[in-house]
């Protein structure tokens, strides 16, 4: 039996008008069988770094959480099996969980770029058979330089499919405080590495996730120059956002900035509360919270 036969294909049933917001950055950290997206040592270190000891809901729990808040959520995991030597959560199961909660969830897939032709085939399968709307990459955790042309066939498949590529950028709490940062290279998550990707794949929409500390100016430069790039505001409380990021979001990038939380490590409630302490103009907030994501995702 193929994965397409085992799992239903995702089709959105989201009522956009009824939504308060669309959270572009929600991690599925536990699958339906209790398997974690990270090895135990990394999961413990990340919880300590973020001071986050709260629950890690499965995908149905995530759906219930967002349904209560009248929000939709883009959900994903990260396939880093080569770097972590740890089996990933199944992107097929993420898509299937989204299909049974298609009023609030939007699935992104993940492939390990190191797996070459298997990764390319995975992109095509996840889009065609399972209906995912994009792909999540974490260059530091997956251990790859996103500008390396060895990985271009993966981007070609994503561009051909017309779906989104979302990249972690900037600092990460994964591996922080561990011996040698557990061997992870922060430089792989410098957003300037995505400039050549955006240039060579002009029809692929690229989201640079998080305020890209300490490379915020690089991210703003790429986003200003490359019209196929976006910035999501996940992973940091808005009260800590760099002033330049807020200034650009209020002006020339207002149509390509997206709300994201980084749930479960940062909750949408905290983000929504703290955004009142940032200097966003009231007129840009509808776009940031929902309208820009609706356009990007084709909802």
C-alpha positions as CSV (number, residue, x, y, z in Angstrom):
1,X,0.0,0.0,0.0
2,X,1.4,3.4,-1.0
3,X,1.5,6.4,1.4
4,X,-1.1,8.1,-0.8
5,X,-3.4,5.2,-0.2
6,X,-2.7,5.1,3.6
7,X,-3.2,8.8,4.2
8,X,-5.9,11.2,3.0
9,X,-4.8,14.1,0.8
10,X,-5.0,17.5,2.4
11,X,-7.5,20.0,1.0
12,X,-8.1,23.3,2.9
13,X,-11.5,24.0,4.4
14,X,-10.4,27.2,6.2
15,X,-12.8,30.0,6.5
16,X,-10.4,32.9,6.1
17,X,-13.0,35.6,7.1
18,X,-13.6,33.9,10.4
19,X,-9.9,33.9,11.4
20,X,-8.2,36.3,13.8
21,X,-4.7,35.4,12.5
22,X,-2.6,32.8,10.6
23,X,0.4,31.5,12.5
24,X,3.1,30.8,9.9
25,X,5.4,28.9,12.3
26,X,4.1,26.0,14.4
27,X,6.2,22.9,15.2
28,X,4.9,19.4,15.5
29,X,7.2,18.0,18.1
30,X,5.4,14.8,19.0
31,X,3.7,12.5,16.6
32,X,0.6,10.3,17.1
33,X,2.8,7.5,18.5
34,X,4.7,9.6,21.0
35,X,7.8,9.9,18.9
36,X,9.7,13.2,19.4
37,X,11.1,15.3,16.5
38,X,14.4,15.7,18.4
39,X,16.7,13.4,20.3
40,X,16.2,13.6,24.1
41,X,19.3,15.6,24.8
42,X,18.5,18.3,22.2
43,X,14.8,18.5,23.4
44,X,15.9,19.0,27.0
45,X,18.5,21.6,26.1
46,X,16.0,23.5,23.9
47,X,13.4,23.5,26.8
48,X,16.1,24.9,29.1
49,X,17.1,27.6,26.7
50,X,13.6,28.8,26.1
51,X,12.5,28.2,29.7
52,X,9.6,26.2,28.1
53,X,8.4,23.2,30.1
54,X,4.9,23.3,28.9
55,X,3.0,20.5,27.0
56,X,4.1,19.3,23.6
57,X,0.7,18.6,22.0
58,X,0.3,16.2,19.1
59,X,-1.2,17.5,15.9
60,X,-4.8,17.0,17.0
61,X,-3.9,18.9,20.2
62,X,-2.4,21.7,18.1
63,X,-5.6,21.9,16.0
64,X,-7.8,22.1,19.1
65,X,-5.5,24.8,20.6
66,X,-5.7,27.0,17.4
67,X,-9.4,26.3,16.9
68,X,-10.2,27.7,20.3
69,X,-8.3,30.9,19.4
70,X,-9.9,31.3,15.9
71,X,-6.5,31.0,14.3
72,X,-5.1,28.9,11.5
73,X,-1.6,27.4,11.8
74,X,1.1,26.3,9.4
75,X,2.4,23.1,10.9
76,X,5.6,21.2,10.1
77,X,8.5,19.1,11.4
78,X,12.2,19.1,10.3
79,X,13.7,16.0,8.6
80,X,17.4,16.1,9.9
81,X,18.0,12.4,9.9
82,X,21.5,12.7,8.4
83,X,22.7,15.3,10.9
84,X,20.9,14.0,14.0
85,X,20.9,10.2,13.3
86,X,17.3,10.4,14.6
87,X,14.2,9.3,12.7
88,X,12.0,12.4,11.8
89,X,8.3,12.7,12.4
90,X,6.6,11.7,9.2
91,X,5.6,14.6,7.0
92,X,2.9,12.3,5.5
93,X,1.4,12.0,9.0
94,X,1.6,15.8,9.5
95,X,-0.3,16.2,6.2
96,X,-2.8,13.5,7.3
97,X,-3.4,15.2,10.7
98,X,-3.9,18.5,8.9
99,X,-6.4,16.8,6.5
100,X,-8.6,15.7,9.5
101,X,-8.2,19.3,10.9
102,X,-8.4,21.1,7.7
103,X,-10.5,23.9,9.1
104,X,-7.4,25.3,11.1
105,X,-4.2,23.5,9.9
106,X,-2.0,24.0,6.8
107,X,0.7,21.4,6.3
108,X,4.3,22.0,5.2
109,X,6.5,19.0,4.5
110,X,10.2,18.5,5.3
111,X,12.9,16.6,3.4
112,X,16.5,16.1,4.3
113,X,18.5,17.9,1.6
114,X,21.4,15.4,2.1
115,X,19.3,12.6,0.7
116,X,19.6,13.9,-2.9
117,X,17.3,12.2,-5.4
118,X,15.2,10.8,-2.5
119,X,14.6,14.4,-1.2
120,X,13.6,15.5,-4.7
121,X,11.2,12.6,-5.0
122,X,9.9,13.4,-1.5
123,X,9.0,16.9,-2.5
124,X,7.0,15.7,-5.4
125,X,5.3,13.0,-3.5
126,X,4.4,15.2,-0.5
127,X,2.9,17.9,-2.8
128,X,1.1,15.6,-5.4
129,X,-0.1,12.8,-3.1
130,X,-0.5,14.6,0.2
131,X,-1.3,18.2,-0.6
132,X,1.4,20.0,1.4
133,X,1.6,23.7,0.8
134,X,5.3,24.3,1.5
135,X,8.6,22.9,2.9
136,X,10.5,23.8,6.1
137,X,14.3,23.8,6.2
138,X,16.6,24.4,9.2
139,X,20.1,24.7,7.7
140,X,21.8,24.7,11.1
141,X,20.0,21.6,12.4
142,X,20.0,19.8,9.1
143,X,23.7,20.7,8.6
144,X,23.7,22.2,5.1
145,X,24.6,25.4,3.4
146,X,21.4,26.4,1.6
147,X,23.4,28.3,-1.1
148,X,25.3,25.1,-2.2
149,X,24.2,24.2,-5.7
150,X,24.2,20.5,-4.7
151,X,20.8,21.2,-3.2
152,X,19.4,23.1,-6.2
153,X,17.4,20.0,-7.5
154,X,15.3,20.2,-4.3
155,X,14.5,23.8,-4.9
156,X,13.7,23.1,-8.5
157,X,11.1,20.6,-7.4
158,X,9.6,23.1,-4.9
159,X,9.5,25.9,-7.5
160,X,8.0,23.6,-10.1
161,X,5.3,22.6,-7.6
162,X,4.5,26.2,-6.9
163,X,4.8,25.8,-3.1
164,X,6.6,27.8,-0.4
165,X,10.1,27.3,1.0
166,X,10.5,28.3,4.6
167,X,14.0,28.6,6.1
168,X,15.1,29.1,9.6
169,X,17.4,32.1,9.9
170,X,19.5,33.6,12.6
171,X,20.4,32.3,16.1
172,X,18.8,29.0,17.3
173,X,18.2,27.6,20.7
174,X,18.6,24.1,19.4
175,X,22.0,22.9,20.7
176,X,22.5,26.1,22.7
177,X,24.5,25.4,25.9
178,X,25.6,22.0,24.8
179,X,29.2,20.9,24.3
180,X,30.3,22.7,21.1
181,X,26.7,23.6,20.5
182,X,26.4,19.9,19.6
183,X,28.5,20.6,16.5
184,X,25.8,22.8,14.9
185,X,27.0,25.7,12.6
186,X,25.1,28.9,13.1
187,X,26.6,30.3,9.9
188,X,24.4,28.1,7.8
189,X,21.4,30.1,9.0
190,X,22.8,33.5,7.8
191,X,20.0,34.9,5.6
192,X,22.5,36.2,3.1
193,X,23.0,32.6,2.0
194,X,19.4,32.7,0.7
195,X,20.2,35.6,-1.6
196,X,21.6,33.4,-4.3
197,X,18.7,30.9,-3.9
198,X,16.2,33.7,-4.4
199,X,18.1,34.9,-7.4
200,X,18.4,31.5,-9.0
201,X,14.8,30.5,-8.2
202,X,12.8,33.7,-8.8
203,X,9.5,31.9,-8.9
204,X,9.9,30.2,-5.6
205,X,8.5,32.1,-2.6
206,X,11.0,32.0,0.2
207,X,10.2,32.8,3.8
208,X,13.1,33.8,6.1
209,X,11.8,32.7,9.5
210,X,12.4,34.7,12.6
211,X,14.1,38.0,13.3
212,X,17.5,37.0,11.9
213,X,19.5,37.9,15.0
214,X,22.4,38.8,14.7
215,X,22.0,39.2,10.9
216,X,18.9,41.3,10.8
217,X,20.3,43.8,8.3
218,X,21.2,41.0,5.9
219,X,17.7,39.7,6.0
220,X,16.2,43.1,5.4
221,X,18.6,43.6,2.5
222,X,17.7,40.3,0.9
223,X,13.9,41.0,1.4
224,X,14.2,44.5,-0.1
225,X,16.1,43.3,-3.1
226,X,14.4,40.0,-3.9
227,X,10.6,40.3,-4.2
228,X,10.1,36.6,-3.8
229,X,11.3,36.7,-0.2
230,X,9.3,37.2,3.0
231,X,10.0,37.5,6.7
232,X,8.1,35.7,9.5
233,X,8.2,37.2,13.0
234,X,8.4,34.0,15.0
235,X,10.7,32.8,17.7
236,X,11.2,36.2,19.5
237,X,8.9,38.3,21.6
238,X,7.9,41.4,19.6
239,X,9.1,43.6,22.4
240,X,12.7,42.5,21.6
241,X,12.4,43.0,17.8
242,X,15.2,45.2,16.3
243,X,14.0,48.7,15.5
244,X,15.0,48.4,11.9
245,X,12.8,45.3,11.4
246,X,9.8,47.2,12.8
247,X,10.6,50.2,10.6
248,X,10.8,48.1,7.4
249,X,7.6,46.2,8.4
250,X,5.9,49.5,8.7
251,X,6.9,50.6,5.3
252,X,8.6,49.0,2.3
253,X,8.1,45.4,3.5
254,X,4.7,45.7,4.9
255,X,3.2,43.3,2.3
256,X,5.8,40.6,2.9
257,X,6.0,40.3,6.7
258,X,4.1,37.5,8.4
259,X,2.9,36.6,11.9
260,X,4.5,33.5,13.4
261,X,4.8,32.3,17.0
262,X,7.2,29.3,17.1
263,X,4.6,27.3,19.1
264,X,5.0,25.4,21.4
265,X,8.2,27.2,22.5
266,X,6.6,30.6,22.1
267,X,2.8,30.9,22.3
268,X,0.6,33.0,20.1
269,X,-0.9,34.5,23.3
270,X,2.5,35.9,24.4
271,X,3.2,37.2,20.9
272,X,-0.1,38.9,20.7
273,X,0.3,40.5,24.1
274,X,3.9,41.6,23.5
275,X,3.2,43.0,20.0
276,X,1.4,45.9,21.8
277,X,4.9,46.9,23.1
278,X,6.4,47.1,19.6
279,X,6.0,50.2,17.4
280,X,4.0,48.6,14.6
281,X,1.5,50.9,12.9
282,X,-2.1,49.8,13.4
283,X,-2.7,49.9,9.6
284,X,0.0,47.2,8.9
285,X,-1.3,44.7,11.5
286,X,-4.1,43.1,9.4
287,X,-1.5,42.3,6.8
288,X,1.0,40.9,9.2
289,X,-1.5,38.9,11.2
290,X,-3.5,37.4,8.3
291,X,-3.8,39.0,4.9
292,X,-0.2,38.6,3.7
293,X,-0.3,34.9,4.6
294,X,-3.6,34.5,2.8
295,X,-1.9,35.9,-0.4
296,X,1.3,33.8,0.0
297,X,-0.6,30.5,0.7
298,X,-3.3,31.1,-1.9
299,X,-6.1,30.6,0.6
